[in-house]
Amino acid sequence: EAQVTQNPRYLITVTGKKLTVTCSQNMNHEYMSWYRQDPGLGLRQIYYSMNVEVTDKGDVPEGYKVSRKEKRNFPLILESPSPNQTSLYFCASSSHSGSASYEQYFGPGTRLTVT
Amino acid sequence: GENVEQHPSTLSVQEGDSAVIKCTYSDSASNYFPWYKQELGKRPQLIIDIRSNVGEKKDQRIAVTLNKTAKHFSLHITETQPEDSAVYFCAATPTGNQFYFGTGTSLTVIP
């Protein structure tokens, strides 16, 4: 089954404790992206990656890091989480090869609470 | 960067009526405009998209129209059904890499 997976699905942590949210896709997509979703603000892009070792900032990259060492994985790293990073996080992937559609396939989401 | 505004934030319609959600964008370079539906507790899913070289696109009860001159695009849902109740997000991208989403419209279809 074609899918995007994220782990963990729920996480409660404390300020300053480094954490990683994993994202994996099995569709051989070149493009992957991270978003955060907050009430009233919609989805905001954190980082994206066009391919292995190619990453770039989205609209709200502050406080986050990413890496793309393998095509299927795109982890999101919070080196020193703060309460304002409490949010619902979505990973997404898309095939940009010769397609007129940039349809993104979203993972199930990770609800992060930073106390 | 691009700025996408979406209206209304909430919308209630009677079953069978039509629903229209509008989005405006600021960057004239934006050339791809998707619409995502997010049911409660679920992930967003693409329902329709349109490129800037097309003025309208339909898929059964769903249509999207684009006015490049005015920089706005709209989602039209006809013959609404209770299962259409969800949050709808529009988005725009000038590059296919950076995506800018609207703030969402919560649609309720009243049986």
Interface residues (C-beta under 8 A of the other chain):
Chain A: Y31 S33 Y35 G40 L41 G42 L43 R44 Q45 Y48 M50 D56 G58 D59 F90 H96 A100 S101 Y102 E103 Q104 F106 G107 P108 G109
Chain B: G1 Q6 Y32 P34 R43 P44 Q45 L46 D49 R51 F89 A91 T93 G96 N97 Q98 F99 Y100 F101 G102 T103 G104
